[in-house]
Amino acid sequence: MSLINTLLSLVGLGKKTPAGPQERIEIYVGNLSYDMNDEQLEKTFAKYGTVRRARVITNRFNHKSKGFGFVEMAYRAEAEKAIKALHDKSVMGRRLRVNEARNGKAKH
């Protein structure tokens, strides 16, 4: 956080961060517009909280979007808020499918 943001938050202005510990919550975003890029995806989720990383998955040969991506957020409460707000919402003409990403590990 920059010095200016820190000062603004101390006086009650600016964006406030949640009080809980930072985590790494990865969110799957499906049915993306093929025109959406990483910056647009990040901007869509940044309305709901701290985005660490946003990436649209592309074909390695022609670099065109595959229509899905991942967003990594820093706080669980913000990630859950974003998932709830954006799941089944129309963005750039497509109804998004948004849920917490499964990391491939089986839960026993």
C-alpha positions in Angstrom: 0.0 0.0 0.0 1.4 3.4 -0.9 2.1 6.1 1.7 -0.8 8.2 0.3 -3.3 5.3 0.6 -2.1 4.6 4.1 -2.6 8.2 5.1 -6.0 8.3 3.5 -7.1 5.2 5.2 -5.9 6.5 8.6 -8.2 9.6 8.3 -11.1 7.5 7.1 -10.8 8.2 3.4 -9.8 5.9 0.5 -10.3 2.2 0.1 -10.3 0.2 3.3 -8.8 -3.3 3.4 -10.5 -6.1 5.4 -9.1 -6.7 8.9 -8.5 -10.4 8.4 -5.3 -12.1 7.3 -4.4 -12.1 3.6 -4.9 -15.3 1.8 -4.6 -16.5 -1.8 -8.1 -17.2 -3.2 -8.1 -18.3 -6.8 -11.3 -17.8 -8.7 -12.3 -19.5 -12.0 -14.1 -17.2 -14.5 -15.7 -19.0 -17.4 -17.7 -17.9 -20.5 -15.6 -14.8 -20.9 -15.9 -12.7 -24.0 -13.1 -13.6 -26.5 -12.3 -9.9 -26.6 -11.6 -9.5 -22.8 -8.0 -9.1 -21.8 -6.1 -9.4 -18.5 -6.6 -5.7 -17.6 -10.3 -5.7 -18.3 -10.7 -8.9 -16.2 -8.8 -7.3 -13.3 -10.8 -4.1 -13.5 -14.1 -6.2 -13.4 -13.0 -7.9 -10.1 -11.2 -4.9 -8.5 -14.6 -3.3 -7.9 -15.1 -5.9 -5.1 -11.6 -6.0 -3.5 -7.9 -6.5 -3.8 -6.9 -8.3 -7.0 -3.4 -9.8 -6.9 -3.5 -11.2 -10.4 -5.9 -11.6 -13.3 -5.2 -13.6 -16.4 -7.2 -14.7 -19.4 -6.0 -18.1 -20.7 -5.0 -18.0 -24.3 -4.0 -20.4 -27.0 -0.3 -20.7 -27.1 -0.1 -20.7 -30.9 -2.4 -17.9 -31.9 -2.6 -16.1 -28.6 -6.4 -15.8 -28.8 -8.5 -16.2 -25.7 -9.9 -19.6 -24.8 -12.9 -17.9 -23.1 -11.9 -18.5 -19.5 -9.5 -17.1 -16.9 -8.4 -16.9 -13.3 -8.4 -14.1 -10.8 -6.4 -14.3 -7.6 -7.7 -12.2 -4.7 -6.1 -11.4 -1.4 -9.0 -11.7 1.0 -11.7 -14.4 1.3 -14.5 -12.0 2.1 -13.8 -9.9 -1.0 -13.5 -13.0 -3.1 -16.8 -14.4 -1.9 -18.4 -11.0 -2.5 -17.0 -10.9 -6.1 -18.2 -14.5 -6.8 -21.7 -13.7 -5.6 -21.9 -10.5 -7.5 -20.4 -11.6 -10.8 -21.7 -15.2 -11.2 -24.3 -15.3 -14.0 -23.8 -11.6 -14.6 -23.6 -10.4 -18.2 -20.2 -8.8 -18.9 -19.2 -7.8 -22.5 -22.2 -9.7 -23.8 -21.5 -13.0 -22.1 -23.0 -14.5 -18.9 -20.0 -15.2 -16.6 -19.6 -18.5 -14.7 -17.7 -17.6 -11.5 -16.6 -19.9 -8.7 -13.7 -20.7 -6.5 -11.1 -22.6 -8.5 -10.5 -26.2 -7.7 -6.8 -26.8 -7.4 -6.9 -30.4 -8.6 -6.3 -31.9 -5.2 -8.8 -34.5 -4.1 -10.3 -33.8 -0.7 -10.6 -36.8 1.6 
